[in-house]
């Protein structure tokens, strides 16, 4: 008959200390032996034995005789718990994105329960109060928010449930996040277009990229035009609401009076809509207008001519989110921000500006 073993007092104290550090009860340095012995109801010697064990595990670092041990919480020796992670998507079409599907798979492979939230931000009208009610009423351990607007990300930053911002309006918001650094690629794109004679260059982006003010990439676009001697205004970053019908009305208006010679379009879904609309007007790229997209899509390489776009490696983003989830599962407060440099892929949809 197998002998049943019971944890020793030192085992129990070590586990209580480990759990307390994971939950943030003690931060920076572990209290002294006397204080801990009184708190845990055991001897100082037992506390010392437990602390030595946690030091060997790498969770504590000795500062010398008579000094309190420093808490490391590097994750070594801590058994991670499975998190229920929900991905709050920007819109339903994100479910078909290759890197988002891979992210879900990688989170599941890491032992977490990862799934898409039942509603997207667009389903909730991009209304922060509705999103707050939906997210606040969901039973989840962690959120991954895809391309969130500024007010939405600010709300998540103020909640107890940890959240990760994958893209979106991230500036000065204390959330763990990652995004592509499109600055260099955008400058290169604008310079190429200007060198090809383009002066009527228009950028088409969703509402949350324009309001309450231009995002970083959008402002960089405007600044680069100014630097190249092209005055900017609402024409270069038009306002069109956020519904398909408003988008197509705006395109009709653009090409009715002072048609742009170059369009820079955010998101592949908008790029497809632009191509369809231009075709209905008998306008071709690059013969009549140059066209570029600020995001990547596997479909671009199947287009003839291939679509000029900004691209980046998605693997670092996926790795960063998975690492964040693992850190959270070990009780670590991870709010690190990261970015990956993007690059310009010049396809066949940009050319010299059409005269007139």
N, C-alpha and C positions, 0 to 999 in steps of 0.2 A: 504494500500500500504506500502511495506517494506521501511524503511528509510535507505538510503545508507550512510555508514560512511566513512570518509576519514581519513588517518593517520595524526596524529598531527605532529608538527615540531619536537618534541622530538622523536616520533616514527621514523621519517625519519632519524634523526641524529644517533639514536641508530643503525638503520639498516646499515647506511653508515660506522659507526665505526666497526660493526660486520663484514661486508663484507671486509673492509680494513684489519682487522686482519686475516681473513681467507685467503686472497690473499697474505699475507706476507708483506703488505705495512708498517706495524709497527710490530716490533719484540722485545721481551724482556719487554719493558715498553711502555705504552701509552704516547704520548707527553702531555705537560701541556695544561690546559684549554685555555689559550690565543692563543697558537699556533694552536690548533685545531679549535677554533672559527674563526680565520682568514682563515684557510684552508677550512672550511665548510661554511663560510659565515653566521654565526649565533652568538647568544650571548654566553658568557661564562656560563651563568646560564643554558642555554639549553644543552650545552656540559656536565655540571655537572650532570644534571638530567639523561641524556642518559648514562653517565658513571656509575651512581649509579644503573641504571636498569641492565646494563651488569655485574656489580659486583654481584647483586642478582642472576643472571643467572649462575654465576660461571666462567665467561670468564675473569674477572678482579679480582685482589686481592688488597685491600687497603694496602698501606705501611705507613699510618699515615698522619696527617695533613701536607699539604705543600709538600708532596712527590708524585711522579708519581705512578700510579697504575701499578702493574705487570700483564702482559698478560699471561693467563693460557692456553687457547684453549684446554681444556680437552675434548671438544666435547659436554659438557652439554649445552643445549639450542640452539645448532646449528643444523639446519635441514639438514641431509645429502642429497646429490644429487645422482641420479642413475648414475653409471659409465658404460661406454662401455668397458668391460674388455675382452682382447683377450689372450688366452693361446697359447703360442708358444711352440709346442711340439718338443721333440727330434726326434722322428720318428713316422710314422703312427700307429704302434702297440700300442702306448701310449693311443690312443683313447679307447682302450678296458680295460685299467687299472681301477680297481674298485675304488681306492681312487681318481683318477683324475676325473672320472665321478661324484663321490660324491662331489668333490670340485666345479665342474660346477653347480651342483644342489644347493649347499649351497650358492654360490654367487648369483644365481638367486633368491633364497628364501630371501636373504638379500636386494633384490630390484635392483640388478645390472643386466645389459645385458651382460651375460658371454657366450662366444663361443670359439671354436677352431679357430686358425688362418687358413687361406686357405692353407698355405704351412707349412711344418715342416722344421726344421733345416737340416734334411737329404735331403729333397726335394731341398733345396738351396745349397746342396753340402758341408755343414758345412763351407761355405765360408763367413767370416765376412762381406766382402764388399757386397755380394749379400743379406745377411740377413739385413744389414743396409739399403740397398735400399728398400727392401720389407717392413721392419718395419717402416722406415721413411716415406714411402708413404701411410701408413695405417691410417685411421681416427679412432683412439682409444683414450680413456682416461687413460688407464693403461694396462701394460703388466704383465703376469705371465710367466716366462721363465722356462721350465722344463729341468733340467739336462744340462744347458748351458756350453759350453767350456769357458775357461778363457778369450779369446779375445772377444768372443761374449758378455759375461757379462760386460767386461770393456767398450764395446761400449754402452750398455744400461745404465751403470752408468753415462755416460757423456751426456745423453739426458735429455731434459726438461720433457718428458712424463715419469711419475713414473713407475718403474718396480720392480717386486719381483722375486727373484731367488729361485725356489723350487728345491733344490739339485744343483749339478754342482760344478765347480771349483770356490769356493767362497772366498778363502783366500785373505784377504787384499783388497777386492773390496767393495766400499761403497754403497752397495745395501741392502735393507731389504731382509732377507733370512731365510730359515730354512732347516735343514737337519738332518738325523740320525747320531748319534755319534757311529760309528762302532769300535772305537779303542779297547775297552775292549773285544768285541766279536771276533775281528780279532786275538788278542793276544791269546785268549783261543783256537781258532781254530788251529792256528799254533802250539801251545804247545801240543794240543791233537795229532796232526799228527806226530810231532817229537817224542813224547812219544810212539807212535805206531810203531816207527822205520822208518818213512819216512824221506828221505834226498833229494830226487829229487821231489821237490814241485814246481809246476808251477802255476802262476796266469795269467788268460786270461781276458783282459779288452779291451775296445774300445780305439780308437786312442787318443781321447781327454783326457783320463785318463793316457796316457803315455807321451804325449807331451804338452808343451815343456820339461817337466820333469814329473816324477811320481807324482800322486796326493797324498794327505795325507794318505789315506788308503793303497795305493800301496807302498808308502815309509815305512809305518809302517810294512807292510808285509815283506819287504826286511830287515828292521832293526831287526825284531823279529827273522828271520832266522839267521842273523849274531849273535844275542845275544845267540842263541842256538848252536852256533858253526858251522853253515852251511854257507860256502862262497856263495856269490850271484853274479849274472851277468846277461847278456841278456837272458840266458836260463830260468831264473825264471820269467821274465816279457817280453815275446817275442814280437817282432814287426811284425805285419802282415797286415799293411794297414787298410782298414775298409770296405772291400767288402766281401760278403759271400764266394766267390770263393777263396779269399786270406786266409780267416779264415780256410777253409778246407785243403788248401795246407799246412798251418802252422801245423795243427793237424797231417797230414800225415808225415811231416818232424819230428815232435816231437817223434812220436811212431816208426819211422824207425830206429833210431840210439840209442839214450839214452832215452827210454820211461820213462816218469814221473811215479812215484808211487802214486802221488796225484795231483789232479787238483782243483784249486779254481777259479770259474768262476763268472764274473760279469754279472748281468742281467739274468732274466729267459729265455729270447729269445736266448741268447748264450748258456745257460745250455741245452735247448732243442736241439740245433744244435749239441752240444757235445755228448749228449746221442745218437742221431741218427748216428753220425759219428762213435762213439765207437762200436755201434751195427753192423755197416757195416764191422768193422775190427774184429768182434768176441770178443770184449773186454767188460767185465762186471764190474759194480761197486756193491759192494766193492771187489769182488774176485780178479780182476786184477788191478784195480786202484781205489783209494778213490776219492770221488767227493763231492764238496760243492759249494753252490752258495752264493754270498755276498748280494743277494736281496731276497725278499719274493715273493711268488706267491701262490694263492689259489690252484693251480693245484698240488703243491708239496705233499699235504696230500693224494692225490689220487694215487700217485705213490707207487709201491711196488718193492723194499723197498722205504720208504719215503726218500726224499732228504734232507740232512743236509743243513741248510741255516741260514743266519742272518736275523732276523726279528725285527720289531718295530711297535709301535702303530701309525697308520696313522692319527687318530683324532686330535692330537695336531698340526700337520702340516696344516690340513684343517682349524682348528680354527684360526691359526696364519694368514693364507692368507686372510681369511674373515675379520678378525679384521683389517688387514692392509688396505684392500680395503675400509672398513668403515672409517678408519682414513683419508685416502686420500680424500674420498668424503666429509669430513668435513674440508678440507684444511690443515690437519696436515702433517708435514714432518716426515714420519715414516721410519727410516732406521735401525730399531733394528734387530739384528741377534739372532737366537735361534737354539737350537738343542734338540733332544730327544734321550735318551740312547737306543741303540740297544742291542739285546741279541742273543746268539747262540742257535739254535734248532738242537740238535744232532739227525739225522735220521739214516737210515740203510745203507747209501752210503759211510761211512768211516769205515775202519777196519785196521788191521795190514798190514804193508808194505809187498808186495810180494817179496820174495827173488829172487836175480838175477839181 
